[in-house]
């Protein structure tokens, strides 16, 4: 599904997002980067229709996203915390999100098992969350988000709570799952290395109130070390600018 973010801004007591615009073709893996507090998660929530923008518009396949209106699209969300219900098995956790779709119980179980297999959890369907690792719980959270066949998959620092080794494993896994499903993904991360490893489009936001500082097509043939260095420089410049503004 094509994604268009057009002049989106968000104000609370102060402006958080000034004006952000970018677009992604169907099946792109878009990573949002930027200094702390620049509104990455807020922008992700606006794209998902979880909260309204103050100004601007978000279009999915040329249809406007309206906050609170979930009837015209399906949005899958993966948070940093897995948010699995501990008294349910992994299969039951995934099947739970299918109830509003009106599927019979047997179909819900079959869909849940299929997506758990896709997430690399075949054989663990009947385990409870407390009996599996953090990485496996996050796999189950991804399976749950994909089970509804979402138009767009939103991922808000989904691997932030994992150790370095499991984080690298899950980066490879989410890239594999994206390649197999062809879903459009919007992925928030604080890690430049992670964004370069998984994203096809990198959207670098400026310090608050944020704008697009750089929009980068992440060609796997590009020199990744140089790209990471450039992005780190941008982040440091934005942090210094924000700190300078705060002390003025």
Secondary structure, 3 states (H helix, E strand, C coil): CCEEEEEEEEECCCEEEEEEEEEECCCCEEEEECCCCCCHHHHHHHHCCCCCCCEEEEEECCEECCCCCCCCCCEEEECCCCCCCCCCEHHHHHHHCCHHHCCCHHHHHHHHHHHHHHCCCCCCCCCEHHHCCHHHHHHHHHHHHHHCCCCEEEEECCCCCCCHHHHHHHHHHHHHHHHHHCCEEEEECCCHHHHHHHCCEEEEECCCCEEEEEEEECCCCCCHHHHHHHHHHHHHHHHHHHHHHHHC
